[in-house]
């Protein structure tokens, strides 16, 4: 820990990036928007829910784009670009007429998702490069703020929408995010890898550094990408329904909102605890535990009434919270830290595919019990891919 505190530039980048992550995570609060947006725009509720699929898909593509941009732009400019896209996307949502409500797929889903992903990649790349010996810890700190965003913004959105209406709520949030991006972006920088005194430079000498072209030619890349695709499916399918499912199970409006907030707390705890756990027992073993934990949580939805529903959601989201802390670090473990931004972006294509197809494919299953079986199976399949990864030739 003393080495971390002595790394002043890295510490400033970590703190600034963590604060920016708090705002970038607003994209995961869409479940709170669904009902007021549906009512205000006279929009069919299932159509409003689909914003989540666009948002998560383009969030993953934004992560890939953010990694690519690191080859031509400074990190602070990329962070600013991400913040601007997110702010303008949310601001534009406020001016969409009810007759064109589908444009929210573009404003909040595509622009907001891309902006969030671009900024997200920049922050976690900076965290890993400034603290190569403490990658799990630094990444966990950064992504925990992203998960905690829901805790902060879920009640704020409820308050703003209730007091001023949904359109002014979008404008107020966008203005706040713009101010945050302008205040924080210049502190999010990457270390000079040509400086031999930097820890990041030392990390480059330890092992081979795989370019994206080399990475996608390995079987480990596909094991990791498919593990990401299946591991995240349960959360992606459930997240826009958290509040609605709670209401359908007889829970009050207040308790249902608290469940959305609780999901943010649980997400944050998972992002902090899982990487620490992985440092003790190994990353692949931890990934198997959390993927099987996802399967267990999905299975509990068979009995999803009251406290059991809350327990199932908590377990699924806790495990999901661990994935953003594990996958970027495991990517660096296997393919090196130099190109981790773009390599992790490529791995996140599995996440994008999951966001695009899991809501549609699982939604085609009309029987709710069979839906639960499908969700549980995704966790088990993810564990199989992680096991294949651990059985391969090892970290290269």
Buried (B, 14 or more C-beta within 10 A) or exposed (E): EEEBEEBEEBBBBBBBBBBBBBBBBBBBBBBBBBBBBBEBBEBEEEBBBBBBBBBBBBBBBBBBBBBBBBEEBBBBBBBBBBBBBBBBBBBBBBEBEEEEBBBBBBBBBBBBBBBBBBBBBBBBBBBBBBBBEBBBBBBBBBBBBBBBBBBBBBBBBBEBBEEEEBBEBBBBBBEBBBEBBEEBBEBBBBBEBEEEEBBBBEBBEEBEBBBBEBBBEBEBBBBBBBBBBBBBBBBBBBBBBBBBBBBEBEBEEEBBBBBBBBBBBBBBBBBBBBBEBBBEEEBBBBBBBBBBBBBBBBBBBEEBEEEBBBBBBBBBBBBBBBBBBBBBBBBBBBBBBBBBBBBBBBBBBBBBBBBBBBBEEBBEBEEEEEBBBBBBBBBBBBBBBBBBBBEBEEBB
